[in-house]
Amino acid sequence: MSVDSKIRCGVVGTGSLGQHHARIYAALDACELVGIVESDDARAVEMCEKHSCKRFESLEALAEACDAVSVVVPTDHHRNVAVPLLEGGCHLLIEKPLCTSLEEAEDILSAAKKAGRIIQVGHIEHYNPVMGYLENAVTKPQFITADRLAPFNPRGTEVGVVLDLMIHDLGVILALVRSPIKQVDAVGVNVLSGSEDIANARITFENGCVANINTSRVSMKKVREIRVFQPANYLSLDFMNQTGHFLRKEGPELVREEIPIEKDEPLKLELASFLEVVKDAGQPKVGAELGKSALELAIQITELIHAEK
């Protein structure tokens, strides 16, 4: 791909999240939003009129017109959408989780390898400015707590809360701790759907770090927070509001400092990074292997929850 040419982009699925992929692609200078695949006629008309793009009737037709595509359909459709697009020659950003099973993950990874195409998995918190700070500040994590709470939304309930929401924090914690897992314990309960809506996981790593993760999709409020305890200091950050503070021991005193974070829209940063990777034939920050590792851990936690029932 030449340095000056715009990347031709598409979006499969323009629902509550996919519409924002379309919006951002339409606004970014590095690409052109060529078109969408959307099953809802009214939404397809709305998106095409708003962004002056085309509705394609098949994945194959979209793939022929595009260099890169966002896959933003329900998780249980990821494999059946991703593989034809990869075979059609497209680089893909697949929303998290990568898919619903390790077998599907292998199918997707195999298709990408065969086609020589890039897969970036949409673990959006890795592109949040908060994560940029954590990656530099976390050097020896001893204990991590993560809380992710959200009001109930029928969208996403084709999977449990672990695959729907907790997987965000699993990806973040795996990237920060960088150690093999020693033990996993988990509990969860169904409340408003046919799978777990509330879950807690405790992960012990080989290096001694322990992570405790609380996740709910039946909360009255939204919370996306993480706390990291290290020797002589403590970090508390808010992914949603992009704020945080740092506590450190200075002599006998505890000193609190607000963390300066340059706020930005994580999805915009994520898509801009994806386009850079496509242009330069580079490696994404969250590639298929990290996406698969987070999926594998999420499946293990889900199976532990089901075993308790």
C-alpha positions in Angstrom: 0.0 0.0 0.0 1.5 3.4 -1.0 2.1 6.0 1.7 -0.3 8.5 0.2 -3.2 6.2 -0.6 -6.2 6.1 1.7 -7.1 2.8 3.2 -10.5 1.6 2.0 -12.6 0.6 5.1 -15.8 -1.1 5.8 -18.0 -2.1 8.8 -20.0 -5.3 9.2 -22.8 -4.5 11.7 -23.7 -0.9 12.4 -25.7 -1.3 15.6 -25.0 0.4 19.0 -21.2 0.0 18.7 -20.7 -0.5 14.9 -22.3 2.9 14.2 -19.3 4.5 16.0 -16.8 2.5 13.9 -18.6 3.9 10.8 -18.6 7.5 12.2 -14.9 7.4 13.0 -13.8 5.8 9.8 -15.8 8.5 7.9 -14.0 11.2 9.9 -10.4 10.0 9.8 -8.1 11.4 7.1 -6.1 8.1 6.7 -9.1 6.2 5.3 -12.2 6.2 3.3 -15.4 4.6 4.5 -16.4 2.6 1.4 -19.4 0.8 2.8 -21.2 -1.4 5.3 -23.0 -4.8 5.6 -26.1 -4.3 7.7 -29.1 -6.6 8.0 -31.5 -3.9 9.2 -32.8 -2.0 6.2 -33.6 1.2 8.1 -30.3 1.4 9.9 -28.4 0.7 6.6 -30.2 3.6 4.9 -29.5 5.9 7.8 -25.7 5.0 7.9 -25.3 5.3 4.1 -27.0 8.7 4.0 -25.1 10.0 7.0 -21.7 8.9 5.8 -22.1 8.8 2.0 -21.1 5.2 1.8 -22.6 2.1 0.1 -24.5 -0.8 1.4 -23.1 -4.2 0.3 -25.3 -7.2 0.0 -22.6 -9.8 0.8 -19.3 -10.1 2.7 -17.6 -11.1 -0.5 -18.7 -7.9 -2.2 -17.5 -5.8 0.7 -14.2 -7.6 0.9 -13.6 -7.0 -2.8 -14.1 -3.2 -2.3 -12.1 -2.9 1.0 -8.6 -3.1 2.5 -9.7 -3.2 6.1 -13.0 -4.1 7.8 -14.4 -3.8 11.4 -16.4 -6.8 12.5 -19.0 -5.5 14.9 -21.7 -8.3 15.0 -22.8 -10.5 17.9 -19.9 -12.6 19.2 -21.5 -15.9 18.1 -21.3 -14.6 14.4 -17.6 -13.5 14.5 -16.2 -16.7 13.0 -18.7 -16.8 10.1 -18.1 -13.2 9.3 -14.4 -13.0 9.8 -13.3 -16.0 7.8 -14.9 -15.0 4.4 -13.5 -11.5 4.8 -10.0 -12.8 5.5 -10.3 -15.1 2.5 -11.3 -12.0 0.5 -8.1 -10.3 1.4 -9.2 -7.9 4.2 -7.3 -6.9 7.3 -9.7 -7.1 10.3 -10.5 -5.4 13.5 -12.7 -7.9 15.3 -14.6 -6.5 18.3 -13.9 -8.3 21.6 -14.2 -11.1 22.4 -12.5 -12.6 19.4 -15.2 -15.3 19.3 -17.0 -17.7 21.6 -14.7 -20.8 21.5 -11.1 -21.7 21.1 -12.1 -23.8 18.1 -13.5 -20.8 16.4 -10.4 -18.8 17.4 -8.2 -21.4 15.6 -10.4 -21.1 12.5 -10.0 -17.3 12.4 -6.2 -17.4 13.2 -5.7 -20.1 10.5 -7.6 -18.1 7.9 -5.6 -14.9 8.8 -2.3 -16.8 8.5 -3.2 -18.4 5.2 -4.3 -15.0 3.8 -1.4 -13.1 5.2 -3.7 -10.6 6.8 -3.7 -8.7 10.2 -6.2 -9.3 13.0 -6.6 -6.7 15.7 -9.0 -7.6 18.5 -11.1 -4.7 19.9 -10.0 -4.7 23.5 -10.6 -1.0 23.7 -9.2 -0.3 27.1 -5.7 -1.0 25.7 -6.1 2.2 23.7 -7.5 4.2 26.6 -5.1 6.9 27.8 -5.4 5.3 31.2 -3.8 2.2 29.9 -0.9 4.2 28.5 -0.2 5.5 32.0 -0.5 2.1 33.6 1.9 0.5 31.1 4.6 2.9 32.2 3.8 3.1 36.0 3.1 -0.6 36.8 6.5 -2.3 37.4 5.9 -4.8 40.1 2.2 -5.4 40.7 1.4 -7.4 43.9 -2.3 -7.0 44.1 -4.8 -5.7 41.5 -8.6 -5.1 41.9 -10.8 -4.3 38.9 -14.5 -3.3 39.0 -16.6 -3.1 35.9 -20.3 -2.5 36.4 -23.0 -1.6 33.8 -26.8 -1.3 33.7 -28.6 -4.2 32.0 -28.7 -4.1 28.2 -30.1 -7.0 26.2 -27.3 -6.4 23.6 -24.4 -8.8 24.3 -26.4 -11.3 26.3 -25.7 -14.0 23.7 -22.7 -14.6 26.0 -22.3 -14.3 29.8 -20.9 -11.2 31.6 -17.4 -12.8 31.6 -17.1 -12.8 27.8 -19.2 -9.6 27.5 -17.5 -7.3 30.0 -14.9 -9.0 32.3 -12.8 -9.9 29.3 -11.8 -6.2 29.1 -10.1 -6.4 32.5 -8.6 -9.8 31.8 -6.8 -8.4 28.8 -5.6 -5.4 30.7 -4.4 -7.5 33.7 -2.6 -10.1 31.5 -0.8 -7.3 29.8 0.3 -5.6 33.0 1.3 -8.7 35.1 3.1 -10.5 32.3 3.3 -13.8 34.2 1.9 -17.3 33.8 -1.3 -18.1 35.7 -1.0 -20.4 38.7 -4.6 -20.6 39.8 -8.1 -19.3 39.0 -11.2 -19.2 41.2 -14.5 -17.9 40.1 -18.2 -17.5 41.1 -21.2 -16.0 39.3 -24.9 -15.9 39.1 -27.7 -15.4 36.5 -30.0 -12.5 37.3 -31.8 -11.2 34.2 -30.5 -13.5 31.4 -29.8 -17.1 30.7 -26.1 -16.8 31.6 -24.1 -15.2 34.4 -24.8 -11.5 34.9 -22.6 -11.0 37.9 -19.2 -12.6 38.3 -16.1 -12.5 40.5 -12.7 -14.0 39.5 -9.6 -14.3 41.6 -6.4 -15.0 39.6 -3.1 -15.9 41.2 0.0 -15.6 39.0 3.3 -17.5 39.2 5.1 -14.2 40.1 2.9 -13.9 43.3 0.6 -11.2 42.0 -3.1 -11.7 42.8 -6.0 -10.1 40.8 -9.5 -9.8 42.0 -12.1 -8.9 39.4 -15.7 -7.9 40.0 -18.1 -7.6 37.0 -21.8 -6.9 36.7 -24.2 -6.0 33.9 -27.2 -5.5 36.3 -25.9 -2.4 38.1 -27.7 0.9 38.6 -24.5 2.7 37.6 -21.5 2.5 35.3 -18.1 1.8 36.8 -14.8 1.0 35.1 -12.0 1.2 37.7 -8.7 -0.5 38.5 -6.4 -0.3 41.5 -2.8 -1.6 41.5 -0.8 -2.1 44.6 3.0 -2.2 44.4 5.9 -1.9 46.9 5.5 1.5 48.6 2.8 2.8 46.2 -0.8 2.4 45.1 -2.5 3.5 41.8 -6.2 4.1 41.4 -7.6 4.8 38.0 -10.9 5.3 36.3 -11.1 4.1 32.7 -14.5 5.7 32.1 -13.6 9.2 33.3 -9.9 8.9 32.4 -8.8 10.2 35.9 -6.8 8.7 38.7 -4.5 9.3 41.6 -1.2 7.9 42.9 -0.4 7.3 46.5 3.2 6.8 47.6 5.1 6.6 50.9 7.4 9.4 51.6 9.1 8.9 55.0 6.3 8.4 57.5 3.7 10.2 55.3 1.5 9.1 52.5 1.5 11.5 49.6 -1.4 11.6 47.1 -0.9 13.0 43.6 -3.5 13.4 40.9 -2.4 11.6 37.7 -2.3 13.9 34.6 -4.1 12.0 31.8 -4.6 13.5 28.4 -8.2 12.5 27.6 -9.3 11.2 24.3 -11.8 8.9 22.7 -10.5 5.3 23.1 -12.3 4.0 20.0 -10.9 6.7 17.8 -7.4 5.9 19.1 -8.0 2.2 18.5 -9.1 2.6 14.9 -6.3 5.1 14.2 -3.8 2.5 15.5 -5.4 -0.2 13.4 -5.0 1.9 10.3 -1.4 2.6 11.1 -0.8 -1.1 11.5 -2.5 -1.8 8.1 -0.5 0.9 6.4 2.9 -0.2 7.8 2.2 -3.9 7.8 3.0 -3.8 11.5 1.9 -5.7 14.6 -1.2 -4.6 16.5 -1.1 -3.8 20.1 -3.8 -6.3 20.7 -3.3 -9.0 18.1 -5.0 -12.3 17.6 -2.8 -14.2 20.1 -3.5 -11.8 23.0 -7.2 -11.8 22.0 -7.1 -15.6 22.1 -5.3 -15.7 25.5 -7.9 -13.4 27.0 -10.6 -15.6 25.5 -9.1 -18.7 26.9 -9.0 -17.2 30.4 -12.6 -16.0 30.0 -13.7 -19.4 29.0 -11.9 -21.0 31.9 -13.6 -18.6 34.3 -17.0 -19.2 32.7 -16.5 -23.0 33.0 -15.6 -22.6 36.7 -18.8 -20.6 37.3 -21.0 -23.2 35.5 -19.3 -26.0 37.5 -20.5 -24.4 40.7 -24.2 -24.5 39.6 
